[in-house]
Amino acid sequence: MPRIRSEKRRRQFIFATHNANIPVLGDAELIVGMRAVGEAGEGVAEIAPEALGSIDKKSVAVLAEEILEGGKDAFVVRHRKYGF
């Protein structure tokens, strides 16, 4: 993660992941939370306006807390450890 954070000053990265640690610890500028709607094979991805933005946006932070391994407690520990 330190390498990604330093390199993002020079280039753009786009990640698709189910692991909330990557956008949170990588200091992502844009997080897009998506959810599947519909049956397998016929479903679509939905992006709610409240699931779009940076980690500084409260609704996006709550989304990351829900997905992040360990829940809110793990999010707080990472916040203190990495200073984001």
Phi and psi in degrees as a GROMACS rama.xvg file:
@    title "Ramachandran Plot"
@    xaxis  label "Phi"
@    yaxis  label "Psi"
@TYPE xy
-58.528  -37.8599  PRO-2
-66.133  -42.2863  ARG-3
-62.5108  -44.1293  ILE-4
-62.4926  -38.3303  ARG-5
-75.851  -37.9776  SER-6
-72.3548  -23.4298  GLU-7
-66.213  -13.2564  LYS-8
-72.253  -23.0979  ARG-9
-108.387  -20.4998  ARG-10
-148.953  169.098  ARG-11
-105.553  138.835  GLN-12
-119.265  143.859  PHE-13
-128.008  122.017  ILE-14
-120.953  143.925  PHE-15
-118.48  120.916  ALA-16
-151.812  155.88  THR-17
-99.3473  -0.707701  HIS-18
-100.951  109.117  ASN-19
-66.2109  -17.1197  ALA-20
-61.2836  -35.6008  ASN-21
-64.0953  -54.0216  ILE-22
-69.9015  -32.419  PRO-23
-71.9235  -53.4355  VAL-24
-74.2991  -24.2724  LEU-25
-83.2864  1.43821  GLY-26
56.9842  51.6052  ASP-27
-61.2779  139.71  ALA-28
-84.7324  -23.329  GLU-29
-141.373  125.246  LEU-30
-116.327  131.146  ILE-31
-119.002  105.033  VAL-32
-85.5929  122.883  GLY-33
-118.911  153.469  MET-34
-138.529  150.196  ARG-35
-82.3642  138.023  ALA-36
-128.991  128.162  VAL-37
104.448  179.442  GLY-38
-82.7235  155.064  GLU-39
-54.1217  136.241  ALA-40
86.3048  -22.7539  GLY-41
-125.344  1.02567  GLU-42
-77.795  170.275  GLY-43
-133.912  163.092  VAL-44
-92.8841  138.243  ALA-45
-119.92  136.995  GLU-46
-118.659  112.877  ILE-47
-81.7288  141.678  ALA-48
-53.7321  -33.7828  PRO-49
-74.5818  -10.8793  GLU-50
-100.516  18.7784  ALA-51
-127.524  122.031  LEU-52
149.876  -164.881  GLY-53
-91.7509  170.206  SER-54
-64.701  -17.1576  ILE-55
-72.274  -19.0675  ASP-56
-79.561  125.698  LYS-57
-54.1584  -46.0487  LYS-58
-65.7307  -32.1469  SER-59
-73.5517  -39.5948  VAL-60
-62.1223  -40.7223  ALA-61
-63.8211  -41.969  VAL-62
-59.5929  -46.0446  LEU-63
-62.7335  -39.5761  ALA-64
-61.2168  -39.7367  GLU-65
-68.0444  -35.9646  GLU-66
-86.8397  -34.8737  ILE-67
-57.8167  134.845  LEU-68
-59.3205  125.112  GLU-69
98.7421  -8.28018  GLY-70
71.1897  -154.731  GLY-71
-61.0137  -39.435  LYS-72
-58.8014  -43.4283  ASP-73
-65.3811  -37.144  ALA-74
-62.3533  -44.3659  PHE-75
-63.8162  -43.2142  VAL-76
-61.1841  -45.274  VAL-77
-65.2332  -37.4172  ARG-78
-60.0178  -46.9256  HIS-79
-67.3023  -41.4416  ARG-80
-68.3214  -44.4246  LYS-81
-102.774  -6.53499  TYR-82
67.0224  36.771  GLY-83
